[in-house]
Amino acid sequence: MIGNIDVLRHAEAIFMEKSCIDCHNYHPDSPKKDWKVGDMRGAVDISIPLSGDEGLTETIQYAYIVFIVFSVIGMFFMFITLHRAKNLSKELEIQVDKRTATLNELAHTDALTLIANRRHFDDFSHKMLAKKSDTIWPIAFLIYDLDNFKNINDTYGHDIGDECLKTTVNTVNLALLKHGDFHARIGGEEFAIILQGITQAGLAKVTEQILANVRNAVIANNLDVSFTCSIGSTWVSSGSNVTVKKIMSIADQALYKAKFNGRNQSCHIDFSDTL
């Protein structure tokens, strides 16, 4: 056997006879030249260790240990890498979700006044009526805009005009009753409000409060700037034969009447009166 195991030879023991001595003593392959009668020939448990086996064994063992150590280290770093990659994937997913939510919010928000824009208003109103939920009724739609807003821009400039719009939104928000009340900018100086689960008396109260708040609004560092608004509203008691287009048309007609009657006031047309 070859390796780190000694070579082992074994043969049956044979004793030398006189007739064999001369032959074995002079034979070139004989292991020795001084055979005598009675000497035993044939290897009996002769072991010859291979030179250098111990060093080779130690080298192989060392290499094996190094291999195991580096394998463990490699598996450790592979685990760390996979774990980190998994965390990075989750972090990236969270960042994407946040970014998507931010972009979605920006797409539905008016940049100047920071309330809902026209697109958001259309989505909200159509989805609200599509639910056919009894909890939203009665509902009221209001459309209002600033009176003679062009004169404000022409007289004071568009920067002051923008401040008027932002101040108007802030003061109108103070008049809204519920967290679910919806307020949107649907045009240059035109706004819309949706009130859910409100009575006619409640609608009248909100309308008068909006008029008063806008009338008394103050622009910081421009105390001489004053403005008013006009409001058109409609009230709907149930969802029968109701569409957003129809409701907005009635509220717009009411706003036109408020403008025609002198501005700085509200006009109401009940939805049922148009059926």
C-alpha positions as CSV (number, residue, x, y, z in Angstrom):
1,M,0.0,0.0,0.0
2,I,1.3,3.5,-0.9
3,G,0.5,6.7,1.1
4,N,1.0,7.5,4.7
5,I,0.8,3.7,5.6
6,D,4.0,1.7,5.9
7,V,4.7,-0.9,3.2
8,L,4.2,-4.4,4.6
9,R,5.6,-7.5,3.1
10,H,4.9,-11.1,4.3
11,A,6.2,-14.5,3.2
12,E,6.3,-18.0,4.6
13,A,9.5,-18.6,6.6
14,I,12.1,-20.9,4.9
15,F,15.3,-22.0,6.6
16,M,18.5,-22.0,4.6
17,E,20.1,-25.4,3.7
18,K,23.7,-26.0,2.8
19,S,22.9,-26.5,-0.9
20,C,21.3,-23.0,-1.1
21,I,24.0,-21.0,0.7
22,D,26.5,-20.6,-2.2
23,C,23.7,-19.7,-4.6
24,H,22.2,-17.0,-2.4
25,N,25.5,-15.6,-1.3
26,Y,26.6,-14.9,-4.8
27,H,23.3,-14.1,-6.4
28,P,23.2,-10.4,-7.5
29,D,19.7,-10.0,-6.2
30,S,20.3,-11.6,-2.8
31,P,19.6,-9.2,0.0
32,K,22.8,-10.3,1.8
33,K,26.1,-12.3,1.1
34,D,26.7,-14.1,4.4
35,W,24.0,-16.7,4.5
36,K,24.5,-19.6,6.9
37,V,22.9,-23.0,7.3
38,G,19.7,-22.5,9.4
39,D,19.2,-18.8,8.5
40,M,15.6,-18.0,7.8
41,R,14.8,-16.5,4.5
42,G,11.6,-15.0,3.2
43,A,10.4,-11.7,4.7
44,V,8.5,-12.2,7.9
45,D,6.6,-9.0,8.9
46,I,9.1,-6.7,7.3
47,S,7.8,-3.1,7.3
48,I,9.5,-0.3,5.4
49,P,8.3,3.1,6.3
50,L,8.1,5.5,3.3
51,S,10.3,8.5,3.8
52,G,8.5,11.9,4.2
53,D,5.0,10.4,5.0
54,E,4.6,12.3,8.3
55,G,5.3,15.7,6.6
56,L,2.9,14.9,3.8
57,T,0.2,13.9,6.3
58,E,0.6,17.1,8.2
59,T,0.5,19.1,5.0
60,I,-2.7,17.4,3.9
61,Q,-4.2,17.9,7.3
62,Y,-3.2,21.6,7.3
63,A,-4.6,22.1,3.8
64,Y,-7.9,20.4,4.8
65,I,-8.2,22.7,7.9
66,V,-7.5,25.8,5.8
67,F,-10.1,24.6,3.2
68,I,-12.7,24.2,6.0
69,V,-11.8,27.5,7.6
70,F,-12.1,29.4,4.3
71,S,-15.3,27.5,3.4
72,V,-16.9,28.6,6.7
73,I,-15.7,32.2,6.2
74,G,-17.0,32.1,2.6
75,M,-20.4,30.8,3.8
76,F,-20.5,33.5,6.5
77,F,-19.9,36.3,4.1
78,M,-22.3,34.8,1.6
79,F,-24.9,34.8,4.4
80,I,-24.1,38.4,5.3
81,T,-24.3,39.4,1.6
82,L,-27.6,37.7,1.0
83,H,-29.0,39.1,4.3
84,R,-27.9,42.6,3.3
85,A,-29.3,42.2,-0.2
86,K,-32.6,41.2,1.3
87,N,-32.6,44.2,3.5
88,L,-31.6,46.5,0.6
89,S,-34.5,45.0,-1.4
90,K,-36.9,45.8,1.4
91,E,-35.5,49.3,1.9
92,L,-35.7,49.9,-1.9
93,E,-39.3,48.7,-1.9
94,I,-40.2,51.0,1.0
95,Q,-38.5,53.9,-0.8
96,V,-40.3,53.1,-4.0
97,D,-43.7,53.0,-2.1
98,K,-42.9,56.3,-0.4
99,R,-41.9,57.9,-3.7
100,T,-45.0,56.5,-5.4
101,A,-47.2,57.9,-2.6
102,T,-45.5,61.3,-2.8
103,L,-45.9,61.5,-6.6
104,N,-49.5,60.4,-6.3
105,E,-50.2,63.0,-3.7
106,L,-48.5,65.7,-5.9
107,A,-50.6,64.6,-8.8
108,H,-53.8,65.2,-6.8
109,T,-52.7,68.4,-5.0
110,D,-52.9,72.0,-6.1
111,A,-49.4,73.3,-5.9
112,L,-50.4,76.8,-4.7
113,T,-53.1,76.2,-2.2
114,L,-52.1,72.6,-1.2
115,I,-55.7,71.4,-1.3
116,A,-57.1,68.9,-3.9
117,N,-56.9,69.8,-7.5
118,R,-59.5,69.4,-10.3
119,R,-58.3,65.9,-11.1
120,H,-58.6,64.8,-7.5
121,F,-62.1,66.4,-7.2
122,D,-63.3,64.5,-10.3
123,D,-62.0,61.2,-9.0
124,F,-63.4,61.7,-5.5
125,S,-66.8,62.9,-6.5
126,H,-67.4,60.1,-9.0
127,K,-66.1,57.4,-6.6
128,M,-68.3,58.8,-3.8
129,L,-71.5,58.6,-5.8
130,A,-70.5,55.2,-7.2
131,K,-70.5,53.7,-3.7
132,K,-74.2,54.2,-3.3
133,S,-73.6,54.3,0.5
134,D,-76.4,55.6,2.7
135,T,-73.9,57.1,5.1
136,I,-73.0,59.9,2.6
137,W,-76.5,61.3,2.2
138,P,-77.7,64.0,2.3
139,I,-74.8,65.7,0.5
140,A,-74.2,69.3,-0.6
141,F,-72.0,70.6,-3.4
142,L,-70.7,74.2,-3.3
143,I,-68.9,76.2,-5.9
144,Y,-67.4,79.5,-5.0
145,D,-64.9,82.0,-6.5
146,L,-63.4,85.3,-5.6
147,D,-65.3,88.4,-6.8
148,N,-63.4,90.6,-9.3
149,F,-60.3,88.6,-8.9
150,K,-58.8,90.0,-12.2
151,N,-58.9,93.5,-10.7
152,I,-56.8,92.3,-7.7
153,N,-54.2,90.8,-10.0
154,D,-54.2,94.0,-12.2
155,T,-54.0,96.3,-9.2
156,Y,-51.6,94.5,-6.8
157,G,-49.9,92.0,-9.1
158,H,-50.1,88.2,-9.3
159,D,-48.0,87.6,-6.2
160,I,-50.7,89.3,-4.1
161,G,-53.3,87.5,-6.1
162,D,-51.7,84.2,-5.1
163,E,-51.7,85.3,-1.4
164,C,-55.4,86.1,-1.7
165,L,-56.1,82.6,-3.0
166,K,-54.1,80.9,-0.3
167,T,-55.7,83.1,2.4
168,T,-59.1,82.3,1.0
169,V,-58.5,78.6,1.2
170,N,-57.3,78.8,4.8
171,T,-60.2,80.8,6.0
172,V,-62.8,78.6,4.1
173,N,-61.2,75.5,5.8
174,L,-62.0,77.0,9.2
175,A,-65.7,77.0,8.2
176,L,-65.9,73.3,7.3
177,L,-67.4,71.1,9.9
178,K,-66.0,67.6,9.4
179,H,-62.7,66.0,8.7
180,G,-64.3,64.3,5.7
181,D,-65.5,67.6,4.0
182,F,-63.8,67.8,0.6
183,H,-62.2,71.1,-0.6
184,A,-60.7,71.5,-4.0
185,R,-59.4,74.1,-6.4
186,I,-61.1,73.4,-9.7
187,G,-60.1,76.6,-11.7
188,G,-58.0,79.8,-11.4
189,E,-60.0,81.4,-8.6
190,E,-62.8,78.8,-8.5
191,F,-63.2,76.2,-5.8
192,A,-65.6,73.4,-5.0
193,I,-66.6,71.8,-1.7
194,I,-68.4,68.6,-1.0
195,L,-70.2,68.2,2.4
196,Q,-71.4,64.7,3.3
197,G,-74.2,63.8,5.7
198,I,-75.3,67.4,6.1
199,T,-78.8,69.0,6.6
200,Q,-80.1,72.0,4.7
201,A,-79.8,74.0,7.9
202,G,-76.2,72.9,8.3
203,L,-75.4,73.8,4.7
204,A,-76.8,77.3,5.2
205,K,-74.7,77.8,8.3
206,V,-71.5,76.7,6.5
207,T,-72.3,78.9,3.6
208,E,-72.7,82.1,5.7
209,Q,-69.6,81.3,7.7
210,I,-67.6,81.0,4.4
211,L,-68.8,84.4,3.2
212,A,-67.9,86.0,6.5
213,N,-64.5,84.4,6.8
214,V,-63.5,85.5,3.3
215,R,-64.9,89.0,3.7
216,N,-62.9,89.5,6.9
217,A,-59.7,87.8,5.6
218,V,-56.5,89.8,5.9
219,I,-53.3,89.6,3.7
220,A,-50.2,89.9,5.8
221,N,-48.3,93.2,5.1
222,N,-51.1,94.2,2.7
223,L,-53.9,95.3,5.0
224,D,-55.5,97.5,2.3
225,V,-56.2,94.4,0.1
226,S,-59.8,93.2,0.6
227,F,-61.9,90.7,-1.3
228,T,-65.1,88.8,-1.2
229,C,-66.5,85.6,-2.7
230,S,-69.7,84.3,-4.2
231,I,-71.2,80.9,-3.6
232,G,-73.5,78.6,-5.5
233,S,-74.8,75.4,-3.8
234,T,-77.2,72.5,-4.2
235,W,-78.4,69.9,-1.7
236,V,-79.2,66.3,-2.6
237,S,-81.2,64.0,-0.2
238,S,-80.6,60.7,-1.9
239,G,-78.7,59.0,-4.7
240,S,-81.6,58.5,-7.1
241,N,-80.8,59.9,-10.6
242,V,-77.8,61.7,-9.3
243,T,-74.6,62.3,-11.4
244,V,-71.7,64.5,-10.7
245,K,-72.2,66.4,-14.0
246,K,-75.8,67.2,-13.0
247,I,-75.0,68.3,-9.5
248,M,-72.1,70.5,-10.7
249,S,-74.3,72.1,-13.3
250,I,-76.9,73.1,-10.7
251,A,-74.3,74.5,-8.3
252,D,-72.8,76.4,-11.2
253,Q,-76.2,77.9,-12.1
254,A,-76.6,78.9,-8.4
255,L,-73.2,80.6,-8.5
256,Y,-74.1,82.5,-11.6
257,K,-77.2,83.8,-9.9
258,A,-75.2,84.9,-6.9
259,K,-72.9,86.9,-9.2
260,F,-75.8,88.4,-11.1
261,N,-77.4,89.5,-7.8
262,G,-74.4,91.6,-6.8
263,R,-71.7,89.2,-5.6
264,N,-70.5,88.7,-2.0
265,Q,-73.5,86.4,-1.3
266,S,-74.7,82.9,-1.8
267,C,-77.5,81.3,-3.9
268,H,-78.9,77.9,-3.4
269,I,-80.9,75.6,-5.8
270,D,-82.2,72.4,-4.3
271,F,-81.5,69.4,-6.5
272,S,-85.1,68.1,-6.2
273,D,-86.4,71.3,-7.7
274,T,-84.7,70.5,-11.0
275,L,-86.1,67.0,-11.4
